[in-house]
Amino acid sequence: ADESSGYESESAGGERAAAAGGTCGRQRRARTAFTSEQVCRLEKTFQRQKYLGASERRKLAAALQLSEMQIKTWFQNRRMKLKRQI
């Protein structure tokens, strides 16, 4: 079962942003809907280490079939979530 991040889908979000006049002709990248397995692995890795080096990020991206940028962004967002919780 796939899990999304709880935000709007690619089409709804893009149309709404374009209607608001915020994109100036550039399309925003679609949000990644991480699977439950990917989220579980990311969370386990985050519990061990809050920051990933380039080689660890590369290995994790390959293992989860995600881009390094998606891994990097997920960790940035997760650290901010932790900061808000504290």
Secondary structure, DSSP 8 states (H G I E B T S, - for coil): -B---SS--HHHHHHHHHHTT-STT---------BHHHHHHHHHHHHH-SS--HHHHHHHHHHHT--HHHHHHHHHHHHHHHHHH-
